[in-house]
């Protein structure tokens, strides 16, 4: 539980705790991957003591056919086992992206948040929790940087967005999250497309971030600090 204690301790530092104190329900965005599974287990461990209810939601993007069906089924089983209310929806993101003239990743992100906000709107005093971690934040800042961003882009992923979305795992690196999942023997699914370096974000993850760690092994912490100062 050391990781959970770290996350709990950092909720105040990240500015998330005041928002949690005002809410009655947290809706966890559950993809089935390691990050979202660890987030779900953390919330399941932490929220009852705060008098806050937990629910989870999974969006099937219609991209990976049978593999995505298995991910959705895994998420449903996980929530049933933990007795967590579960919501899901199936969309055809490739068709929606083509119709809207958007990239696949951008369209998926837009539709994912729209789905989460729709489900949350039917819950009492809700917050949405997503499983973005410190490594995701680093990748996002680099993605913005190489496109010529300003200060807003360098702020990266906010721990608290619009008083609606919280990111409790931003204090943890991807390695810390996966190490905990392994140590706790948590089952999760793996999206094979995450290794496809034809996607810019995946290229940054697989090629650029490891090179940065050769310069500064704690580059995630450094960029989190920079973004916090800019905010």
N, C-alpha and C positions, 0 to 999 in steps of 0.2 A: 504493500500500500504506500510505499515511499513516494511514488510518482503522484498518486492521488493527493497525498498531503502537500506536495509541492504545488499542484494545481490549485488546491483549496487556498493555500497561503497566498498565491499570486493573483487571486480573483480581485482583491482590493487594489493591488499595485496596477493591474491592468484597467481598473476603472469599471469592472463588471459588477462588483458586489452591490452598489447602490441600486442598479437596475433589477438585480435578482430580488432584492428586498421588497420591491414594489409588485412583483409578479406572482401569479398563482399557478401557472403552468409553463413548463419548458417543452417545446417541440424540438426534438433532436433530428437533424437531417442525417439519415442513415443510408449510406451507400452499400454497406457491408464490408468495406475495406478496413484495414487495421485502424486507421485514425478514427473513423466514425464508430467503430465497435468499442474502442477504448473510451471514447467520449460518452457513449451510451452507458457503459459500465460505471464510469465516474459519476455521471448524473444520477444513476440508479443508487449509487452508494451515498451521494452527498445530499440530494434534494429532500428525501423524506425527513431528515432532521431539521430542515428549514420550513417544513410544512408546505412544500411545493410539489405539485403533481408533475409527472413525466409522461410524454407521449412521443412517438417516433413516426417519421414519414419517409417513404422511399419512392423515388421517381425512376421508372423504367424508361430509358431514353430511346428504345427501339433501334439501337445501333449494333449490338453484338448478338442478336438473335438468341440462340439457346443459352449461351453463357449468361446473358442478362436475365433470362428467365430464372436461371439457377440462383443468381444474386438476389432477386426479388423474393424467391422462396426461402432462401437462407435468412433474410431479414425478417420475414414473417415468423419463421420458426423461432428465431432468437427472441423476438418480442413476446411471442406466446409463452416461451419458457420463463421469461422474466415477468410475465403478467403486465406488460406495458401496452397500452392502446396503440394500434398500428394503422397507418393510413398509407395507401399506395395508389399510383396512377401509371398508366402506360401511354406514352406519346410517341409519335413518329418524328423525332427530332430532325433526321436528314431531310424529310419532305418539308418540314416547317422552315428549316434553314434555307432551303432552296427557294421557297416561295417568298421569304422575307429578304432574300439577298444577303444573308448573314453567314459568317463562318460557323462551322459545326459547334466549336467550343463556346463561342459567344451566344449562340442560340440556346444551347443546352443550359448555360448559366442563367440566362434570362428566364427561361421556362421553369427552371428548378426553383428560383426564388419566387416566381409567381405562384407556383404550386404550394410552396411552403407558407407563403403569406395567406393564401386562400384557406388552407387548413387551419392556420393559427387564428384567423379571424373568427372561427367558430369556437375557440377555446377561451376560457375565462382569464383575463389579464395575462396574455401570453408573451413569451420571448421565444425566438428561434435560436437554436444553438447549432453552429456548424463546426466541423472538426479541423479547421485550418490550423496548422502548426507553424513553428518558427521557421522551418525550412520552406514551407509554402510561401511565407511572407518574404523571405529572401529571394525566392524565385520570381515572385510578383514584382518586387522592386527592380530586379535586374531586367525583367521583361519590359517594364515601363522605361527604364533608363536607356536601353538600346533603341527605343523609339523616340527619344528626345523629350522626355516628360519634364514637367515643372515640379514645384515643391509638392503639389497634391499627389502626384504619382509616386514620389519618393516616400510618401507616408505609408504606402503599401496597404496591407489589410488591417483595418481598424479592429481593436478588441471589442468595441461596442459601436454598432452602426445604427444611426437614426433611432436610438432607444428601442430597437426592434430585434436586432441580431447580435448575439454574443459569440465570442470565439475563445472559450476557456483554455484551449490547448496551445495558444500562442506563446506560452512560456516554455513549451517543450519542443525539442527538435524531432524530426521524423525518426531518427535513430532511437531516441529515448522512448518514443511511443511504441515502436516495433519491439524494442528490447523488453518493454513491460508486457506487451502482448505475448511474447514468447515465454517470459518468466511465469506469467499467470496462466499459460496454456489456453489462451483465448483463441477460438476459431474465427477466421475471417476469410473473405474472398479476395482474389487478386485480379485486377483488370489488366489483361495482357496488353492493351493499347497504351498503357503508361510507359512501356519500354520503347515505343515507336518514336525515334528521334526525328522523324520528319515533321512532327509537331514541335513548334518553337519552345514551348514550355518544357517538354520532355528533353529537348536538346540541352536546355539550360540546366535541368536537373542532372542529366547523365554526364555532361561534358564540362560545363562551366563551374558549377558549384564544387565538384571535387578539386578542381584546380585552385579555386579560392581558398579551400581548406588547407592547401599546401602553404599558403601565405599566412592565413589566420585560422587555426582550427576552430575558433569560436566566432566565425564570421556571422552566424545567425544572430548571436547576442549583439554583435557590433551594429548590424543593420537594424535590429529592433530598437536599439538605443537611439540611433540616428533618426528613425522615423518618429519615435516618441518625442524627441526634441523638436522636430519640425511641426508636429501637431500642436 
